[in-house]
């Protein structure tokens, strides 16, 4: 079975992420959404909260999507899951340079792992979790940028 690992912080999951997952399911038989649980990263939501939001945002009824968490090297997680592909989304040219560096480092660490890029949907090419959080903190309306179940949690977390 062809499996792709889609890693990220997903703090919170956005409609852009959902688009990448859907695109991944066109190409791969299974997509594992791997939530990074790095305690040194300053996140708004806990790993458990992020996993819950992802599960509420994605149709998981056909068994083609799995949600998990990991710490440490992504290539080690890929080995653990028996996956040879990392799925990443690209929004703009600025993403490409960073993602290329990460893909090459992963290839160096584990030559059997390849990175596949999917372009973000035109409607969400500018959306990032950080931008959504910042706009929401400043009182902006971001409910159209995140799955329906995420916006109330985001606003509650921010005391809105």
N, CA, C and O atoms as a GROMACS GRO file, in nm:
protein
  640
    1UNK      N    1   0.085  -0.119   0.000
    1UNK     CA    2   0.000   0.000   0.000
    1UNK      C    3   0.088   0.124   0.000
    1UNK      O    4   0.183   0.132   0.078
    2UNK      N    5   0.059   0.220  -0.087
    2UNK     CA    6   0.136   0.343  -0.089
    2UNK      C    7   0.085   0.436   0.021
    2UNK      O    8  -0.032   0.475   0.024
    3UNK      N    9   0.176   0.470   0.110
    3UNK     CA   10   0.144   0.555   0.224
    3UNK      C   11   0.233   0.677   0.223
    3UNK      O   12   0.354   0.667   0.203
    4UNK      N   13   0.173   0.792   0.245
    4UNK     CA   14   0.247   0.917   0.258
    4UNK      C   15   0.228   0.971   0.399
    4UNK      O   16   0.119   0.963   0.455
    5UNK      N   17   0.335   1.025   0.454
    5UNK     CA   18   0.331   1.090   0.585
    5UNK      C   19   0.319   1.240   0.560
    5UNK      O   20   0.402   1.299   0.490
    6UNK      N   21   0.217   1.301   0.616
    6UNK     CA   22   0.198   1.446   0.606
    6UNK      C   23   0.227   1.506   0.743
    6UNK      O   24   0.139   1.510   0.829
    7UNK      N   25   0.351   1.552   0.765
    7UNK     CA   26   0.389   1.604   0.896
    7UNK      C   27   0.359   1.753   0.911
    7UNK      O   28   0.355   1.827   0.813
    8UNK      N   29   0.340   1.795   1.034
    8UNK     CA   30   0.322   1.937   1.060
    8UNK      C   31   0.280   1.961   1.204
    8UNK      O   32   0.254   1.868   1.280
    9UNK      N   33   0.275   2.089   1.238
    9UNK     CA   34   0.229   2.123   1.373
    9UNK      C   35   0.077   2.130   1.377
    9UNK      O   36   0.016   2.098   1.478
   10UNK      N   37   0.015   2.173   1.267
   10UNK     CA   38  -0.132   2.181   1.257
   10UNK      C   39  -0.190   2.254   1.378
   10UNK      O   40  -0.280   2.205   1.445
   11UNK      N   41  -0.136   2.372   1.406
   11UNK     CA   42  -0.171   2.449   1.525
   11UNK      C   43  -0.239   2.582   1.490
   11UNK      O   44  -0.178   2.687   1.507
   12UNK      N   45  -0.363   2.579   1.442
   12UNK     CA   46  -0.454   2.468   1.420
   12UNK      C   47  -0.450   2.424   1.273
   12UNK      O   48  -0.383   2.486   1.190
   13UNK      N   49  -0.523   2.316   1.243
   13UNK     CA   50  -0.542   2.274   1.105
   13UNK      C   51  -0.620   2.382   1.032
   13UNK      O   52  -0.713   2.440   1.087
   14UNK      N   53  -0.582   2.407   0.906
   14UNK     CA   54  -0.651   2.508   0.824
   14UNK      C   55  -0.715   2.440   0.703
   14UNK      O   56  -0.692   2.322   0.677
   15UNK      N   57  -0.794   2.516   0.631
   15UNK     CA   58  -0.852   2.463   0.508
   15UNK      C   59  -0.744   2.434   0.404
   15UNK      O   60  -0.763   2.349   0.317
   16UNK      N   61  -0.633   2.504   0.412
   16UNK     CA   62  -0.520   2.475   0.324
   16UNK      C   63  -0.465   2.335   0.352
   16UNK      O   64  -0.436   2.260   0.258
   17UNK      N   65  -0.450   2.301   0.480
   17UNK     CA   66  -0.406   2.166   0.516
   17UNK      C   67  -0.504   2.061   0.463
   17UNK      O   68  -0.463   1.958   0.409
   18UNK      N   69  -0.632   2.087   0.480
   18UNK     CA   70  -0.735   1.992   0.434
   18UNK      C   71  -0.722   1.970   0.284
   18UNK      O   72  -0.736   1.858   0.236
   19UNK      N   73  -0.694   2.076   0.210
   19UNK     CA   74  -0.675   2.064   0.066
   19UNK      C   75  -0.556   1.977   0.030
   19UNK      O   76  -0.563   1.899  -0.064
   20UNK      N   77  -0.448   1.991   0.103
   20UNK     CA   78  -0.328   1.909   0.079
   20UNK      C   79  -0.360   1.762   0.110
   20UNK      O   80  -0.318   1.673   0.036
   21UNK      N   81  -0.432   1.738   0.216
   21UNK     CA   82  -0.470   1.600   0.252
   21UNK      C   83  -0.555   1.539   0.141
   21UNK      O   84  -0.532   1.426   0.098
   22UNK      N   85  -0.653   1.614   0.095
   22UNK     CA   86  -0.739   1.564  -0.013
   22UNK      C   87  -0.657   1.536  -0.140
   22UNK      O   88  -0.678   1.434  -0.207
   23UNK      N   89  -0.565   1.625  -0.171
   23UNK     CA   90  -0.478   1.603  -0.286
   23UNK      C   91  -0.390   1.480  -0.268
   23UNK      O   92  -0.367   1.405  -0.363
   24UNK      N   93  -0.342   1.460  -0.147
   24UNK     CA   94  -0.261   1.342  -0.118
   24UNK      C   95  -0.338   1.213  -0.138
   24UNK      O   96  -0.282   1.113  -0.181
   25UNK      N   97  -0.467   1.216  -0.107
   25UNK     CA   98  -0.550   1.096  -0.122
   25UNK      C   99  -0.580   1.063  -0.268
   25UNK      O  100  -0.624   0.952  -0.299
   26UNK      N  101  -0.557   1.157  -0.357
   26UNK     CA  102  -0.570   1.130  -0.500
   26UNK      C  103  -0.451   1.046  -0.547
   26UNK      O  104  -0.464   0.961  -0.635
   27UNK      N  105  -0.335   1.071  -0.488
   27UNK     CA  106  -0.211   1.008  -0.531
   27UNK      C  107  -0.176   0.884  -0.451
   27UNK      O  108  -0.122   0.787  -0.505
   28UNK      N  109  -0.207   0.886  -0.321
   28UNK     CA  110  -0.166   0.778  -0.232
   28UNK      C  111  -0.287   0.704  -0.177
   28UNK      O  112  -0.396   0.760  -0.163
   29UNK      N  113  -0.266   0.577  -0.146
   29UNK     CA  114  -0.374   0.496  -0.091
   29UNK      C  115  -0.404   0.534   0.053
   29UNK      O  116  -0.517   0.517   0.101
   30UNK      N  117  -0.303   0.585   0.124
   30UNK     CA  118  -0.320   0.621   0.264
   30UNK      C  119  -0.235   0.744   0.295
   30UNK      O  120  -0.123   0.757   0.245
   31UNK      N  121  -0.290   0.834   0.377
   31UNK     CA  122  -0.216   0.950   0.425
   31UNK      C  123  -0.218   0.946   0.578
   31UNK      O  124  -0.324   0.942   0.640
   32UNK      N  125  -0.099   0.949   0.637
   32UNK     CA  126  -0.085   0.958   0.782
   32UNK      C  127  -0.053   1.102   0.815
   32UNK      O  128   0.052   1.155   0.778
   33UNK      N  129  -0.145   1.167   0.886
   33UNK     CA  130  -0.123   1.304   0.932
   33UNK      C  131  -0.046   1.293   1.062
   33UNK      O  132  -0.099   1.246   1.163
   34UNK      N  133   0.078   1.338   1.061
   34UNK     CA  134   0.169   1.322   1.174
   34UNK      C  135   0.189   1.456   1.243
   34UNK      O  136   0.258   1.544   1.191
   35UNK      N  137   0.128   1.471   1.359
   35UNK     CA  138   0.134   1.595   1.435
   35UNK      C  139   0.264   1.598   1.515
   35UNK      O  140   0.292   1.510   1.596
   36UNK      N  141   0.342   1.702   1.490
   36UNK     CA  142   0.468   1.717   1.560
   36UNK      C  143   0.442   1.754   1.706
   36UNK      O  144   0.373   1.852   1.735
   37UNK      N  145   0.498   1.676   1.796
   37UNK     CA  146   0.477   1.698   1.938
   37UNK      C  147   0.598   1.757   2.008
   37UNK      O  148   0.624   1.724   2.124
   38UNK      N  149   0.671   1.842   1.941
   38UNK     CA  150   0.793   1.902   1.996
   38UNK      C  151   0.759   1.996   2.111
   38UNK      O  152   0.698   2.101   2.088
   39UNK      N  153   0.796   1.961   2.235
   39UNK     CA  154   0.761   2.047   2.349
   39UNK      C  155   0.834   2.182   2.347
   39UNK      O  156   0.793   2.275   2.417
   40UNK      N  157   0.940   2.194   2.269
   40UNK     CA  158   1.012   2.322   2.261
   40UNK      C  159   0.944   2.420   2.168
   40UNK      O  160   0.975   2.539   2.170
   41UNK      N  161   0.851   2.371   2.087
   41UNK     CA  162   0.778   2.459   1.997
   41UNK      C  163   0.660   2.520   2.072
   41UNK      O  164   0.584   2.448   2.138
   42UNK      N  165   0.646   2.649   2.063
   42UNK     CA  166   0.540   2.720   2.132
   42UNK      C  167   0.410   2.707   2.053
   42UNK      O  168   0.391   2.774   1.951
   43UNK      N  169   0.321   2.621   2.100
   43UNK     CA  170   0.194   2.599   2.030
   43UNK      C  171   0.078   2.649   2.116
   43UNK      O  172   0.088   2.655   2.238
   44UNK      N  173  -0.028   2.685   2.050
   44UNK     CA  174  -0.149   2.729   2.120
   44UNK      C  175  -0.227   2.610   2.172
   44UNK      O  176  -0.282   2.614   2.282
   45UNK      N  177  -0.233   2.503   2.093
   45UNK     CA  178  -0.309   2.384   2.128
   45UNK      C  179  -0.214   2.269   2.162
   45UNK      O  180  -0.105   2.258   2.107
   46UNK      N  181  -0.258   2.184   2.254
   46UNK     CA  182  -0.181   2.065   2.288
   46UNK      C  183  -0.186   1.966   2.171
   46UNK      O  184  -0.268   1.980   2.080
   47UNK      N  185  -0.098   1.868   2.173
   47UNK     CA  186  -0.099   1.765   2.069
   47UNK      C  187  -0.235   1.697   2.063
   47UNK      O  188  -0.289   1.676   1.955
   48UNK      N  189  -0.290   1.664   2.179
   48UNK     CA  190  -0.420   1.597   2.184
   48UNK      C  191  -0.531   1.683   2.124
   48UNK      O  192  -0.616   1.633   2.050
   49UNK      N  193  -0.529   1.812   2.154
   49UNK     CA  194  -0.629   1.904   2.098
   49UNK      C  195  -0.616   1.913   1.946
   49UNK      O  196  -0.716   1.916   1.875
   50UNK      N  197  -0.492   1.919   1.897
   50UNK     CA  198  -0.469   1.927   1.753
   50UNK      C  199  -0.516   1.800   1.683
   50UNK      O  200  -0.576   1.805   1.576
   51UNK      N  201  -0.488   1.685   1.744
   51UNK     CA  202  -0.534   1.558   1.688
   51UNK      C  203  -0.686   1.554   1.683
   51UNK      O  204  -0.744   1.511   1.583
   52UNK      N  205  -0.751   1.597   1.791
   52UNK     CA  206  -0.898   1.600   1.794
   52UNK      C  207  -0.955   1.690   1.684
   52UNK      O  208  -1.051   1.654   1.617
   53UNK      N  209  -0.894   1.808   1.666
   53UNK     CA  210  -0.942   1.900   1.563
   53UNK      C  211  -0.925   1.840   1.423
   53UNK      O  212  -1.012   1.856   1.337
   54UNK      N  213  -0.813   1.772   1.401
   54UNK     CA  214  -0.791   1.708   1.270
   54UNK      C  215  -0.896   1.600   1.247
   54UNK      O  216  -0.956   1.594   1.140
   55UNK      N  217  -0.917   1.516   1.347
   55UNK     CA  218  -1.016   1.408   1.332
   55UNK      C  219  -1.156   1.463   1.307
   55UNK      O  220  -1.234   1.402   1.234
   56UNK      N  221  -1.187   1.578   1.367
   56UNK     CA  222  -1.318   1.640   1.345
   56UNK      C  223  -1.328   1.707   1.208
   56UNK      O  224  -1.438   1.735   1.160
   57UNK      N  225  -1.213   1.732   1.144
   57UNK     CA  226  -1.210   1.808   1.019
   57UNK      C  227  -1.198   1.721   0.894
   57UNK      O  228  -1.224   1.768   0.783
   58UNK      N  229  -1.159   1.596   0.912
   58UNK     CA  230  -1.131   1.507   0.799
   58UNK      C  231  -1.226   1.388   0.804
   58UNK      O  232  -1.251   1.332   0.910
   59UNK      N  233  -1.277   1.349   0.688
   59UNK     CA  234  -1.359   1.228   0.679
   59UNK      C  235  -1.266   1.108   0.689
   59UNK      O  236  -1.188   1.080   0.597
   60UNK      N  237  -1.275   1.037   0.799
   60UNK     CA  238  -1.186   0.923   0.823
   60UNK      C  239  -1.260   0.791   0.811
   60UNK      O  240  -1.209   0.687   0.852
   61UNK      N  241  -1.381   0.794   0.755
   61UNK     CA  242  -1.465   0.675   0.754
   61UNK      C  243  -1.414   0.564   0.664
   61UNK      O  244  -1.447   0.447   0.687
   62UNK      N  245  -1.335   0.596   0.561
   62UNK     CA  246  -1.290   0.491   0.470
   62UNK      C  247  -1.156   0.430   0.510
   62UNK      O  248  -1.106   0.341   0.442
   63UNK      N  249  -1.098   0.476   0.619
   63UNK     CA  250  -0.973   0.418   0.669
   63UNK      C  251  -0.849   0.459   0.593
   63UNK      O  252  -0.741   0.405   0.619
   64UNK      N  253  -0.860   0.553   0.501
   64UNK     CA  254  -0.744   0.596   0.424
   64UNK      C  255  -0.664   0.705   0.491
   64UNK      O  256  -0.554   0.738   0.447
   65UNK      N  257  -0.718   0.761   0.600
   65UNK     CA  258  -0.648   0.867   0.674
   65UNK      C  259  -0.625   0.819   0.816
   65UNK      O  260  -0.715   0.764   0.880
   66UNK      N  261  -0.505   0.840   0.862
   66UNK     CA  262  -0.470   0.810   1.002
   66UNK      C  263  -0.412   0.937   1.062
   66UNK      O  264  -0.343   1.013   0.993
   67UNK      N  265  -0.440   0.961   1.188
   67UNK     CA  266  -0.384   1.076   1.258
   67UNK      C  267  -0.302   1.022   1.373
   67UNK      O  268  -0.348   0.938   1.451
   68UNK      N  269  -0.180   1.072   1.384
   68UNK     CA  270  -0.085   1.024   1.483
   68UNK      C  271   0.001   1.142   1.526
   68UNK      O  272  -0.011   1.251   1.471
   69UNK      N  273   0.087   1.120   1.624
   69UNK     CA  274   0.183   1.223   1.663
   69UNK      C  275   0.322   1.162   1.668
   69UNK      O  276   0.337   1.040   1.678
   70UNK      N  277   0.421   1.248   1.661
   70UNK     CA  278   0.559   1.201   1.669
   70UNK      C  279   0.648   1.309   1.728
   70UNK      O  280   0.616   1.428   1.723
   71UNK      N  281   0.760   1.267   1.782
   71UNK     CA  282   0.867   1.355   1.828
   71UNK      C  283   0.994   1.308   1.758
   71UNK      O  284   1.003   1.191   1.718
   72UNK      N  285   1.089   1.394   1.743
   72UNK     CA  286   1.216   1.352   1.687
   72UNK      C  287   1.223   1.368   1.536
   72UNK      O  288   1.152   1.451   1.478
   73UNK      N  289   1.309   1.288   1.475
   73UNK     CA  290   1.332   1.298   1.331
   73UNK      C  291   1.217   1.240   1.251
   73UNK      O  292   1.167   1.131   1.281
   74UNK      N  293   1.176   1.313   1.150
   74UNK     CA  294   1.068   1.267   1.063
   74UNK      C  295   1.107   1.137   0.993
   74UNK      O  296   1.023   1.047   0.978
   75UNK      N  297   1.232   1.125   0.949
   75UNK     CA  298   1.272   1.003   0.878
   75UNK      C  299   1.265   0.880   0.969
   75UNK      O  300   1.238   0.770   0.922
   76UNK      N  301   1.291   0.899   1.098
   76UNK     CA  302   1.276   0.787   1.192
   76UNK      C  303   1.129   0.747   1.203
   76UNK      O  304   1.097   0.628   1.211
   77UNK      N  305   1.042   0.846   1.204
   77UNK     CA  306   0.899   0.817   1.209
   77UNK      C  307   0.855   0.746   1.081
   77UNK      O  308   0.774   0.653   1.087
   78UNK      N  309   0.907   0.788   0.967
   78UNK     CA  310   0.875   0.721   0.840
   78UNK      C  311   0.916   0.575   0.845
   78UNK      O  312   0.841   0.487   0.802
   79UNK      N  313   1.035   0.548   0.896
   79UNK     CA  314   1.081   0.409   0.911
   79UNK      C  315   0.985   0.329   0.998
   79UNK      O  316   0.946   0.217   0.964
   80UNK      N  317   0.946   0.389   1.110
   80UNK     CA  318   0.856   0.324   1.205
   80UNK      C  319   0.723   0.288   1.138
   80UNK      O  320   0.666   0.182   1.165
   81UNK      N  321   0.674   0.377   1.052
   81UNK     CA  322   0.545   0.356   0.986
   81UNK      C  323   0.558   0.276   0.855
   81UNK      O  324   0.458   0.240   0.794
   82UNK      N  325   0.681   0.250   0.814
   82UNK     CA  326   0.701   0.178   0.688
   82UNK      C  327   0.666   0.261   0.567
   82UNK      O  328   0.626   0.206   0.464
   83UNK      N  329   0.680   0.393   0.577
   83UNK     CA  330   0.646   0.484   0.467
   83UNK      C  331   0.773   0.536   0.402
   83UNK      O  332   0.874   0.560   0.468
   84UNK      N  333   0.765   0.554   0.271
   84UNK     CA  334   0.881   0.603   0.196
   84UNK      C  335   0.856   0.742   0.137
   84UNK      O  336   0.943   0.795   0.067
   85UNK      N  337   0.739   0.800   0.165
   85UNK     CA  338   0.704   0.929   0.105
   85UNK      C  339   0.660   1.027   0.213
   85UNK      O  340   0.581   0.994   0.301
   86UNK      N  341   0.714   1.148   0.204
   86UNK     CA  342   0.671   1.260   0.287
   86UNK      C  343   0.590   1.352   0.197
   86UNK      O  344   0.636   1.391   0.089
   87UNK      N  345   0.472   1.386   0.240
   87UNK     CA  346   0.383   1.476   0.166
   87UNK      C  347   0.395   1.615   0.225
   87UNK      O  348   0.384   1.634   0.346
   88UNK      N  349   0.417   1.714   0.138
   88UNK     CA  350   0.426   1.852   0.184
   88UNK      C  351   0.348   1.941   0.090
   88UNK      O  352   0.334   1.912  -0.029
   89UNK      N  353   0.297   2.050   0.143
   89UNK     CA  354   0.225   2.148   0.063
   89UNK      C  355   0.311   2.268   0.036
   89UNK      O  356   0.394   2.307   0.118
   90UNK      N  357   0.292   2.327  -0.080
   90UNK     CA  358   0.361   2.451  -0.117
   90UNK      C  359   0.258   2.560  -0.141
   90UNK      O  360   0.162   2.540  -0.216
   91UNK      N  361   0.278   2.674  -0.077
   91UNK     CA  362   0.188   2.786  -0.096
   91UNK      C  363   0.248   2.890  -0.190
   91UNK      O  364   0.180   2.942  -0.278
   92UNK      N  365   0.375   2.919  -0.172
   92UNK     CA  366   0.439   3.025  -0.249
   92UNK      C  367   0.587   2.991  -0.268
   92UNK      O  368   0.636   2.892  -0.213
   93UNK      N  369   0.655   3.072  -0.345
   93UNK     CA  370   0.796   3.049  -0.373
   93UNK      C  371   0.877   3.044  -0.243
   93UNK      O  372   0.971   2.965  -0.233
   94UNK      N  373   0.842   3.125  -0.146
   94UNK     CA  374   0.915   3.127  -0.019
   94UNK      C  375   0.911   2.991   0.050
   94UNK      O  376   1.008   2.951   0.113
   95UNK      N  377   0.800   2.919   0.038
   95UNK     CA  378   0.790   2.784   0.095
   95UNK      C  379   0.888   2.689   0.029
   95UNK      O  380   0.946   2.602   0.095
   96UNK      N  381   0.906   2.706  -0.102
   96UNK     CA  382   0.985   2.609  -0.178
   96UNK      C  383   1.128   2.599  -0.125
   96UNK      O  384   1.180   2.488  -0.110
   97UNK      N  385   1.191   2.711  -0.098
   97UNK     CA  386   1.331   2.707  -0.054
   97UNK      C  387   1.345   2.631   0.078
   97UNK      O  388   1.432   2.545   0.092
   98UNK      N  389   1.260   2.661   0.174
   98UNK     CA  390   1.264   2.590   0.302
   98UNK      C  391   1.234   2.442   0.283
   98UNK      O  392   1.304   2.356   0.336
   99UNK      N  393   1.129   2.412   0.207
   99UNK     CA  394   1.088   2.272   0.186
   99UNK      C  395   1.195   2.193   0.111
   99UNK      O  396   1.215   2.075   0.138
  100UNK      N  397   1.264   2.257   0.017
  100UNK     CA  398   1.372   2.191  -0.056
  100UNK      C  399   1.485   2.154   0.040
  100UNK      O  400   1.540   2.045   0.032
  101UNK      N  401   1.520   2.246   0.130
  101UNK     CA  402   1.624   2.218   0.230
  101UNK      C  403   1.584   2.100   0.317
  101UNK      O  404   1.665   2.010   0.343
  102UNK      N  405   1.460   2.099   0.363
  102UNK     CA  406   1.412   1.990   0.448
  102UNK      C  407   1.411   1.857   0.372
  102UNK      O  408   1.453   1.754   0.425
  103UNK      N  409   1.365   1.859   0.247
  103UNK     CA  410   1.360   1.738   0.166
  103UNK      C  411   1.500   1.682   0.145
  103UNK      O  412   1.521   1.561   0.153
  104UNK      N  413   1.595   1.769   0.117
  104UNK     CA  414   1.732   1.723   0.095
  104UNK      C  415   1.796   1.671   0.223
  104UNK      O  416   1.871   1.573   0.220
  105UNK      N  417   1.766   1.734   0.336
  105UNK     CA  418   1.819   1.684   0.463
  105UNK      C  419   1.759   1.547   0.495
  105UNK      O  420   1.830   1.456   0.537
  106UNK      N  421   1.629   1.532   0.473
  106UNK     CA  422   1.565   1.402   0.495
  106UNK      C  423   1.624   1.296   0.404
  106UNK      O  424   1.645   1.182   0.446
  107UNK      N  425   1.650   1.332   0.279
  107UNK     CA  426   1.711   1.238   0.184
  107UNK      C  427   1.852   1.200   0.231
  107UNK      O  428   1.892   1.084   0.218
  108UNK      N  429   1.924   1.296   0.285
  108UNK     CA  430   2.058   1.267   0.339
  108UNK      C  431   2.050   1.170   0.457
  108UNK      O  432   2.128   1.076   0.466
  109UNK      N  433   1.955   1.195   0.547
  109UNK     CA  434   1.940   1.112   0.667
  109UNK      C  435   1.886   0.973   0.636
  109UNK      O  436   1.918   0.876   0.705
  110UNK      N  437   1.802   0.965   0.533
  110UNK     CA  438   1.742   0.836   0.495
  110UNK      C  439   1.717   0.839   0.345
  110UNK      O  440   1.612   0.887   0.301
  111UNK      N  441   1.812   0.789   0.265
  111UNK     CA  442   1.799   0.796   0.119
  111UNK      C  443   1.675   0.730   0.063
  111UNK      O  444   1.638   0.757  -0.051
  112UNK      N  445   1.609   0.645   0.139
  112UNK     CA  446   1.489   0.577   0.091
  112UNK      C  447   1.362   0.657   0.104
  112UNK      O  448   1.255   0.610   0.066
  113UNK      N  449   1.369   0.778   0.158
  113UNK     CA  450   1.250   0.861   0.177
  113UNK      C  451   1.252   0.974   0.074
  113UNK      O  452   1.350   1.048   0.063
  114UNK      N  453   1.142   0.987   0.001
  114UNK     CA  454   1.126   1.094  -0.097
  114UNK      C  455   1.018   1.190  -0.050
  114UNK      O  456   0.928   1.153   0.025
  115UNK      N  457   1.029   1.314  -0.094
  115UNK     CA  458   0.929   1.416  -0.060
  115UNK      C  459   0.849   1.449  -0.186
  115UNK      O  460   0.906   1.472  -0.292
  116UNK      N  461   0.717   1.451  -0.172
  116UNK     CA  462   0.627   1.486  -0.281
  116UNK      C  463   0.556   1.615  -0.240
  116UNK      O  464   0.503   1.626  -0.129
  117UNK      N  465   0.555   1.711  -0.331
  117UNK     CA  466   0.492   1.840  -0.304
  117UNK      C  467   0.360   1.851  -0.377
  117UNK      O  468   0.348   1.811  -0.493
  118UNK      N  469   0.262   1.905  -0.308
  118UNK     CA  470   0.132   1.935  -0.367
  118UNK      C  471   0.108   2.085  -0.349
  118UNK      O  472   0.130   2.140  -0.241
  119UNK      N  473   0.064   2.148  -0.456
  119UNK     CA  474   0.038   2.292  -0.451
  119UNK      C  475  -0.089   2.319  -0.370
  119UNK      O  476  -0.188   2.247  -0.381
  120UNK      N  477  -0.083   2.424  -0.291
  120UNK     CA  478  -0.200   2.466  -0.214
  120UNK      C  479  -0.309   2.515  -0.308
  120UNK      O  480  -0.281   2.569  -0.416
  121UNK      N  481  -0.432   2.496  -0.267
  121UNK     CA  482  -0.548   2.546  -0.340
  121UNK      C  483  -0.536   2.698  -0.353
  121UNK      O  484  -0.496   2.765  -0.257
  122UNK      N  485  -0.569   2.751  -0.470
  122UNK     CA  486  -0.558   2.896  -0.493
  122UNK      C  487  -0.631   2.979  -0.387
  122UNK      O  488  -0.586   3.088  -0.353
  123UNK      N  489  -0.742   2.927  -0.336
  123UNK     CA  490  -0.820   3.002  -0.238
  123UNK      C  491  -0.749   3.014  -0.105
  123UNK      O  492  -0.779   3.103  -0.026
  124UNK      N  493  -0.653   2.924  -0.078
  124UNK     CA  494  -0.588   2.923   0.053
  124UNK      C  495  -0.436   2.932   0.046
  124UNK      O  496  -0.367   2.896   0.141
  125UNK      N  497  -0.382   2.978  -0.067
  125UNK     CA  498  -0.238   2.980  -0.084
  125UNK      C  499  -0.168   3.071   0.017
  125UNK      O  500  -0.048   3.053   0.043
  126UNK      N  501  -0.237   3.166   0.073
  126UNK     CA  502  -0.178   3.261   0.167
  126UNK      C  503  -0.200   3.221   0.313
  126UNK      O  504  -0.151   3.289   0.403
  127UNK      N  505  -0.272   3.114   0.338
  127UNK     CA  506  -0.313   3.078   0.473
  127UNK      C  507  -0.209   2.990   0.541
  127UNK      O  508  -0.164   2.890   0.485
  128UNK      N  509  -0.171   3.029   0.661
  128UNK     CA  510  -0.086   2.946   0.746
  128UNK      C  511  -0.148   2.946   0.885
  128UNK      O  512  -0.224   3.036   0.920
  129UNK      N  513  -0.115   2.846   0.963
  129UNK     CA  514  -0.166   2.840   1.100
  129UNK      C  515  -0.125   2.964   1.178
  129UNK      O  516  -0.205   3.020   1.253
  130UNK      N  517  -0.001   3.007   1.160
  130UNK     CA  518   0.047   3.125   1.235
  130UNK      C  519  -0.029   3.251   1.196
  130UNK      O  520  -0.064   3.332   1.281
  131UNK      N  521  -0.055   3.266   1.067
  131UNK     CA  522  -0.129   3.383   1.022
  131UNK      C  523  -0.273   3.381   1.073
  131UNK      O  524  -0.327   3.484   1.112
  132UNK      N  525  -0.334   3.264   1.072
  132UNK     CA  526  -0.471   3.249   1.123
  132UNK      C  527  -0.475   3.285   1.272
  132UNK      O  528  -0.562   3.359   1.316
  133UNK      N  529  -0.381   3.233   1.349
  133UNK     CA  530  -0.377   3.262   1.493
  133UNK      C  531  -0.356   3.411   1.518
  133UNK      O  532  -0.422   3.469   1.604
  134UNK      N  533  -0.264   3.472   1.444
  134UNK     CA  534  -0.238   3.614   1.464
  134UNK      C  535  -0.359   3.699   1.432
  134UNK      O  536  -0.394   3.790   1.508
  135UNK      N  537  -0.424   3.670   1.321
  135UNK     CA  538  -0.544   3.747   1.285
  135UNK      C  539  -0.653   3.728   1.389
  135UNK      O  540  -0.720   3.824   1.428
  136UNK      N  541  -0.672   3.605   1.435
  136UNK     CA  542  -0.775   3.578   1.536
  136UNK      C  543  -0.742   3.648   1.668
  136UNK      O  544  -0.832   3.702   1.732
  137UNK      N  545  -0.616   3.649   1.708
  137UNK     CA  546  -0.576   3.718   1.831
  137UNK      C  547  -0.609   3.866   1.826
  137UNK      O  548  -0.643   3.928   1.927
  138UNK      N  549  -0.598   3.923   1.706
  138UNK     CA  550  -0.622   4.066   1.689
  138UNK      C  551  -0.769   4.098   1.659
  138UNK      O  552  -0.802   4.211   1.626
  139UNK      N  553  -0.856   3.998   1.671
  139UNK     CA  554  -0.999   4.020   1.654
  139UNK      C  555  -1.052   3.993   1.515
  139UNK      O  556  -1.169   4.018   1.488
  140UNK      N  557  -0.967   3.941   1.426
  140UNK     CA  558  -1.010   3.914   1.290
  140UNK      C  559  -1.099   3.790   1.280
  140UNK      O  560  -1.092   3.700   1.363
  141UNK      N  561  -1.182   3.789   1.178
  141UNK     CA  562  -1.273   3.678   1.152
  141UNK      C  563  -1.201   3.579   1.061
  141UNK      O  564  -1.170   3.610   0.946
  142UNK      N  565  -1.173   3.461   1.113
  142UNK     CA  566  -1.096   3.360   1.038
  142UNK      C  567  -1.174   3.231   1.015
  142UNK      O  568  -1.117   3.132   0.970
  143UNK      N  569  -1.303   3.232   1.045
  143UNK     CA  570  -1.380   3.108   1.039
  143UNK      C  571  -1.386   3.047   0.898
  143UNK      O  572  -1.407   2.926   0.886
  144UNK      N  573  -1.368   3.126   0.793
  144UNK     CA  574  -1.369   3.071   0.657
  144UNK      C  575  -1.233   3.012   0.617
  144UNK      O  576  -1.221   2.953   0.510
  145UNK      N  577  -1.133   3.028   0.701
  145UNK     CA  578  -0.999   2.979   0.671
  145UNK      C  579  -0.966   2.846   0.739
  145UNK      O  580  -0.865   2.784   0.710
  146UNK      N  581  -1.054   2.805   0.829
  146UNK     CA  582  -1.033   2.681   0.904
  146UNK      C  583  -1.159   2.595   0.895
  146UNK      O  584  -1.267   2.647   0.868
  147UNK      N  585  -1.146   2.464   0.916
  147UNK     CA  586  -1.266   2.380   0.918
  147UNK      C  587  -1.366   2.430   1.023
  147UNK      O  588  -1.328   2.491   1.122
  148UNK      N  589  -1.493   2.403   0.999
  148UNK     CA  590  -1.602   2.456   1.084
  148UNK      C  591  -1.583   2.424   1.232
  148UNK      O  592  -1.615   2.507   1.317
  149UNK      N  593  -1.532   2.307   1.265
  149UNK     CA  594  -1.517   2.270   1.406
  149UNK      C  595  -1.398   2.338   1.474
  149UNK      O  596  -1.386   2.334   1.596
  150UNK      N  597  -1.311   2.398   1.395
  150UNK     CA  598  -1.189   2.458   1.451
  150UNK      C  599  -1.211   2.599   1.502
  150UNK      O  600  -1.160   2.636   1.608
  151UNK      N  601  -1.285   2.679   1.427
  151UNK     CA  602  -1.302   2.821   1.463
  151UNK      C  603  -1.352   2.840   1.606
  151UNK      O  604  -1.293   2.921   1.678
  152UNK      N  605  -1.456   2.771   1.652
  152UNK     CA  606  -1.502   2.791   1.790
  152UNK      C  607  -1.393   2.757   1.893
  152UNK      O  608  -1.381   2.824   1.996
  153UNK      N  609  -1.316   2.654   1.866
  153UNK     CA  610  -1.208   2.616   1.958
  153UNK      C  611  -1.098   2.722   1.959
  153UNK      O  612  -1.043   2.754   2.065
  154UNK      N  613  -1.068   2.774   1.842
  154UNK     CA  614  -0.966   2.878   1.833
  154UNK      C  615  -1.010   3.003   1.909
  154UNK      O  616  -0.934   3.058   1.988
  155UNK      N  617  -1.133   3.047   1.884
  155UNK     CA  618  -1.182   3.167   1.952
  155UNK      C  619  -1.190   3.145   2.103
  155UNK      O  620  -1.156   3.235   2.180
  156UNK      N  621  -1.232   3.028   2.146
  156UNK     CA  622  -1.240   2.998   2.290
  156UNK      C  623  -1.101   3.001   2.353
  156UNK      O  624  -1.083   3.054   2.462
  157UNK      N  625  -1.004   2.942   2.284
  157UNK     CA  626  -0.867   2.938   2.336
  157UNK      C  627  -0.811   3.079   2.352
  157UNK      O  628  -0.731   3.106   2.442
  158UNK      N  629  -0.855   3.169   2.264
  158UNK     CA  630  -0.808   3.308   2.268
  158UNK      C  631  -0.895   3.398   2.355
  158UNK      O  632  -0.870   3.518   2.366
  159UNK      N  633  -0.998   3.339   2.417
  159UNK     CA  634  -1.084   3.417   2.504
  159UNK      C  635  -1.180   3.508   2.432
  159UNK      O  636  -1.217   3.613   2.483
  160UNK      N  637  -1.219   3.470   2.313
  160UNK     CA  638  -1.311   3.552   2.231
  160UNK      C  639  -1.450   3.493   2.232
  160UNK      O  640  -1.541   3.548   2.170
   0.00000   0.00000   0.00000
